[in-house]
């Protein structure tokens, strides 16, 4: 490992200074997923990044899903996961497993990792304080069961925890108007929460460098784009299917007044710090 000189260490901190000033006391929403949730070394680095943001005075809200973990537990319990149009068919038994994994095992595991870094994290699901209210999602491909889409976000509990110095960690389980639990896409949850708390930034961790105009052409990475350009990429099919909910989340946030949303590579060590505190940043930025 190459060690930095004292001057280089100082230069890194000086480069970060304008961003420390800009984001001090502001709220940043992070959607945590992909390889950054699976690989232990990346997990630790993301938690270090979020703890650092916390200690320099940036209010951070962490949103997570957990598709691979849900599928693994389902198979252990003798249930075979079924997908229609890329969405998990969620009957009553599956919804119980989803809630058990997301609001229990996965959420509390993240909370424990953050607390180990010295941050004060609190785990929530969308059912707590009616944080995320969902409606049943309709699909042309058939009944998806308890799959929902965000109808409303009530951010009071998030604002209260952030003001008191806690880091909310939110799983993507929502409550329906009928009192039932719903499985909601975590990217969409992140976009709606960023909008509701009027975040300064939304950052979505992905397993690619960012958004490509043509995924087969690695020179076509988009550094930044407008809201309109993002909408066009979805409408004309240029966005990869797995990237569509992430782009939709960014659009939701920016349309509601969030200044910038970012798709960044969660496989890159300390990608959050590189994006927030350096002049060049990484990934793809969507702005109004």
N, C-alpha and C positions, 0 to 999 in steps of 0.2 A: 504494500500500500504506500502510495506517495504521500508524504506529509507536507502540509502547507506551511509556508513561512509565516512569520508573525504578521508581515504586511498583507499577505493574502488572506489570513484570518480576518484582519481588520477590514479589508476591502469587501469581504462577504457581508459583514455586519453593516457597513456603510451603505452598500447596495440595498439592504433590507430596510434601512431606516425610513425612507419615505412611505413604504408600505405598512410598517409598524404604526406610523402616525395616522395613515389613511384609515386603517381598519381597527384601530383601538376603540373598543366599546361597541363595535358593530357586530352584526350577526352573520355568520356564514353557515350554510347548510351543506352537509356532505352526504352524498349517497354512497354507501359502502357496499361493495359486492365484488363478484368475480374472483380472480386469483388472489386478490388482496385479502379475501376472507378465508382462503383455503390454505395457503402456504404460511407456515408458522413464522418465518423470518419477515415476510411482508406484513403479517398481522401485527407483529411487534413494532415495525417501523411506522405503520399507520397510527397506532396508538401513541407512539412517541410524538408524531407530528401533531396529533390532536391535543395532547397534553401540553405541548409547547405553545400552540395557539391559545390555549386556555390561560397559560401563565404570562403571556404578553398582552392579555386583556382583550382577546377576541372571543366573542360568544359563539360557541360552536354547537350545532344540533346535528346529530348523527342519525341517518335513516338507513335501515338495512332490510334486505330480504333474506333468502336462504333456500333457494330452490334445490340445490344438490343435497343439502342436509335433510330437507323434507323427503326427497325421493329415497334417500338411504334409509331413513327411519321407517318409511312406508314399507319398503321391501323387507326390513327386519321383522315387521309386524304382519307380514303375509299379504300386503296390499300392493298390487301392481299399478304404478302411476299411469294415468291415461291423459293424453294431450289432444286437444282439438284446436287447430289453427294456432298452435304455439302456446295455448293456454291450458293450464292444468284443470281437468274436470274435477270439481270439488264437491263430492256428495257429503252427507252429514258426517260419516266416519272419517273421511279425508280431512274435513274441516277441523275435526277434533285433533288430528295429528298435526295439521298445519299450525294451529294455535299452540299446541304443546311445544312444538319445535321452535317456532319463531318467537313467541312471547315468553317461552321458558328457557330452553337450553341455549339457543343461539343468542338471544338478547342478554341473558344473565352472564353468558361467557364473555361477551364484549364489555359489559359493565365491569366485570372482574378485571379484565385486562387494563382498562382505563384507570380503574382505582389503583391497580398495581403501579401505574406510572405516577401516582400522586394526585391525579385529577379526581374530582368528585362527580361520579357519573350516576345517573338515575335511569333505570329501565322503565319504559312505557310501551303499551300497545295503543292502538287507535281507540280502544274501548275505554281507556282511562280518561275521565273527565270529558267523555264524548269528543275526544281529540279529533278523530277521523270518522265522519259519518259517511256511509256508503249506500249506494243503491245497487240492486242486482244488475249485472251486465247482461245485455241481450246479445245473442250471437246468431248469425245466419247458419252456423255449422251445427246448431243444436243446443240443448240446455246444458249450461256449464255448472249448474248447481250454485254453490255459495262463492261464486266469483263476483267481485263487485268493482265498481268504479267510484272515485271520490265524488261525493255530492257536496260536502262541506267540511271545512277545517275550523275547529274552535281552538285557537292558539293560546288561550289564557294560561294554561298549565305550563306551556313551553316558555312563555315570557316570564312567568313567576320564577321558574327554576333557573333560567338564565340570569335574571337579575340577582338572584341569591348565590350565584357562583357555581351552579351545578351544570353538568353537561347532560342534556336529555338524549337518551338513546332510544329510538322509536322503531318498533317492528311494524310491518305492513299488514297487521290484522285490524280490521275496522268493525264498527258497529253499524247495523242497519236500523232504519226507522222501525222495523219490526222486532228489534231487539236481538236479531240473529248476528252471528259473527260472519264476516266476509273476508275472503282472501283477495287482496288488492295488489296490483303491480307496484313494487317498491320505488321504481323510477317515477311513476306518476305521483305517488305519495310525496316524494321529495320535492317535485315541482310545485305541488299545491301547498306544501308547508312553507317552502321558500317564499311563495307569493303571500301567504297569510301572515308571516312574521316580517314581511318587507325586508328580506335579507339583502345584504350587500352583494353576496355572491352565492351561486349554486355551483357546487363541484360534484360531478358524477364520475366515479372511478370505473373505468372500463378495462377490457383485456386487449385493447388495440391502441395505437399511437394517438388516435383521434378519429375524425370523420374524413373519409376519402371520397372524392368525386367519383372515382372508379377504384374499387377495392383491389382490383388486380394490378393497378398501376400505383406503386408505392411512392411515386413522385407527385401524386395528386392529393396529398394531405392538405386539408384546408386549415390554415392558421386561424382565421377568423371569418365570420360571416354575419350578415344581418338577419334579423328575424324573418324578413320576407324570403331571403335565400333559403333559410332552413325550411320554411313552409313549402317552397317550390321543390326542394329535394325529396320531401315526403310525398308530395302530390304526384310527381313524375316517376316515382319508383327508383330514384337514384340512390336513396339511402338503403343500406342493408337492413333486412327485416329485424335483426336483433338490435339495430341502432335506432329504429323508429320510436320505441317508447322513451328512449333517452332524449332524443330530439324533441319529442312531444313535451317531456318534462321541462326542458330548457325553454321552449316556446311558452308554456304556461307561466313559468316564473317571470320571463322577460316581459311578456304582455302585461303582467300585473305590476310592473315597475321595478323589478329586480334589475340593476344596471347591467350585469353580465352573468352568463352561465357558461360553464366549461365542461368539456368532455376530455378527461385526462387519463393517461395510461397508469392504472393502478399496479402494473407489474414493475414499474420503475421505482426503486427505493426512494422514499421521501418525496414522492411526486407532489404531494400537497404543498410542501414547503417551497419546492422549486416553482410551482405555479404562482403561489401567493406572494413570495418575497423576492423574486428575481425579475429583471427587466424583460427578459426574453419570454419567460413562461414556457409552457408546453401544451400540446394537444390542440383542441379546437375551441375557440371562444365565440359564443353567440351573443350579439348585442342588439339593442333596439335600432 
